[in-house]
Each structure stands twice: as structure tokens, then as C-alpha cells.
Amino acid sequence: MKVLIVKTSSMGDVIHTFPAVEDARRNRPDLSFDWCVEEAFAGVATLHPAIDRIHTVAIRRWRKALLDSGTWREAAALRRTLRDCRYDLVIDAQGLLKSA
């Protein structure tokens, strides 16, 4: 089963989500975890051995360039990538509009 964890920021929040991933992996070794995280914290998410793939978002950078076509191309590419992964479950651990 493919699971996407969406916890984009901040560093402490990303780290505090690690135990949930660890518990899930221990109880369900068949789970495969990917993580969607703000680009500034991608290195933190890679520290967890259960994470197979990291998808980075640039919300902070994108907010500063909302009218730039490159911003929209980048966001659309991320959307396509996430859609193509065909996740069985998406957990929005952020719980905010920006992570929806």
C-alpha cells in the first residue's frame, strides 16, 4: 500500500511526525511511505529510513511569485507527479489549506 504523508513544514513538525510513520511501519510492514515537504526541509524528511521518496513543494517561494508562469508550471508538474504515483492513502498531517 502506497501512502503519502503531507507535512510541509516546519522542521520540528516534520520531526514530530516521524514516530507516527515508525509506528505504522512497525505494525504494517507492507506500507510504502512517500513524503511531501517544503523544499527547505527535504533533508530532514530523508533522515527517516521508512521514507521511500520525497516530493518537495516550494510554497514559501511560490507565494512571492504568484504571477510568475514558472511558479504555475512548477506547481502543475508537482500535481502531475503526485497524481501519477496513484497513492492508496494520503495523510495530511499539516491540516492546513496550504497542504490541501
Secondary structure, DSSP 8 states (H G I E B T S, - for coil): -EEEEE----HHHHHHHHHHHHHHHHH-TT-EEEEEEEGGGHHHHTTSTTEEEEEEE-HHHHHTTTT-HHHHHHHHHHHHHHHHH--SEEEESS-SGGG-
